[in-house]
Amino acid sequence: MKSALPLFALLLSGALHAAGPATVDEALAQAKKAHQPVLIDFSAPWCYSCYFMATHVLNGKEWDALHRQAVIAEIDADSPDGNAWMKKLTVKALPAYVVLDENGAELGRILAEQPREKFYPNVEKILAGASTLDDLKRKAAAGSSDAIAGVLGSYQARGEGKSGLDWYAGLPPKVRADAAKDKTIALWRDRLELARADKAEDKPATVKAAQRVLAGDIGCDRPYVLDQLLEASEKLPKAQRRAALAPQKAPLDELLAKQVFVAAPACADQRSSVIAAADLDAALGDKAAETAVLDHAIDDTRTRLGEDLKKDRNAADNLRVYLMRAKRDGELDALYPKLIAAYPDDYVYPYRYGKSLLDRDQPAQALPLLEQAAEKAYGVNRLGVATLRVKALKALHRQADADQVAADALEQNGQWFPEQVAKLKEALKS
C-alpha cells in the first residue's frame, strides 16, 4: 500500500492512471486479457527504500510509459496476498520489482533502491528480452554467455546459491570451460557461493566468498556484501578479523565519497552505505571514524531536509536511524513526535517510538504510543504491534489486558502469519 504516493498523470490531457489491480491474481488476469507483462511493486509502510522509490523514481514520463507497457500491481507486503506472493517468488527484502509474463512466469526482477537512471533501463531490458528463466537456461546450455550470466543472476537475486551452482555444474563441459573465462560469470559464481555458504551458516566459507566478491566490481552492492562479511567474521580472533576487514575500508570510503555523498548519487541507498561504514569502523576499533561518518550523514540529511520532514520521507527516516545508531537518544526523542505529526496516517512512527522506549525499559511511556499504532495497524504488522503491547502490559503487571490484546490480534490476522503468531505467543508466555 502506497498511501503517500502522489497521483500520476497518464496522458498529456491530464487523465489519471486508473486504480491498479488489488492482488497479483487480479493483475495476472488483466495481463492475460491485454497480452501484457505484469510488474509487481512490493512495498510496505515501514520500508524506507520504498519511499525513496515512490518520491524519486516511480513518477514522470518514464513511469507513465511503463503503465502503457505493463500491468502495474502495487502490492503491500504486509497484506496476506502480498506476504504469500513474496514467499512464492522468494522475495527476501523490499523494495522489490518482479516482472512476470501473462502466464505468471518470471521475466526478471530489480531489487533495492535504484536511481531512475538505472531503474528504467533495467526494466526496459527485462521487457525487451521477454525471456523466461527456462528460455534463458536453454540459451545458456547452447553456449550463450549472456544467458548463463542471466540465469546465475536470477538465482542470486533469490538467494538460491546451491541451486544456482548445481545448475551451472550441470551445463555441458565445453560450455562451462568457455564460461570460466568470463569475468562476469566468475563474479556471479562467487556471489552464489556466498549465498550458499551464508544460508548454510558456514562462517569460514562465507568469509572467503565475501572477500572474493568484494574484490570484484560490485558497485552499489558493496555495503550489502560487507554486512555479510562483518557478520560471518564476528567470532574470528581479533587479528584475523582485522586482516579480513581492513582492506574493505578504502573502497567503501571511496564509494561514500564518490557515489553516495554527492549531489546526484549513483548509489541510492545511502543508509546501507553509512551504517556499513560505521559498523566497519567499529569492528576495526576506529571510534573517531565511526562517529565521523554518522555525524556526516546526520548533518547532510538535516541540511537536505531543513525543517520539513515531509520533504522526503526516506531522508527523514534515515535521520532517525542515524541518530539511533549514534546513540543520540535525546535528539531521537525530540525527532519522534515530529515524525508522528508529519506522517499521521500509518502506524509506523508511534510503533517505532514505542519500541524505542520499551527497549529502554520505559513500558509506561511506550504503551500509549503502541496503542496509537494499533489503531492503524493491519495484516502482519498488527501482530507485530500486538507483540510489543503484550510486552509493555506484562512489564506493567497487566496480564489480563495482555491476554486480551493477543486474543484480538490472533482472531483478526492470526490465520495468515504463523511466524509472527509464534512470536506473539512467546511474548505472552515469557
Summary of the structure (lengths in Angstrom):
residues: 430
radius of gyration: 22.9
end to end distance: 33.3
largest distance: 69.4
contacts: 1377
relative contact order: 0.07
helix: 66%
strand: 6%
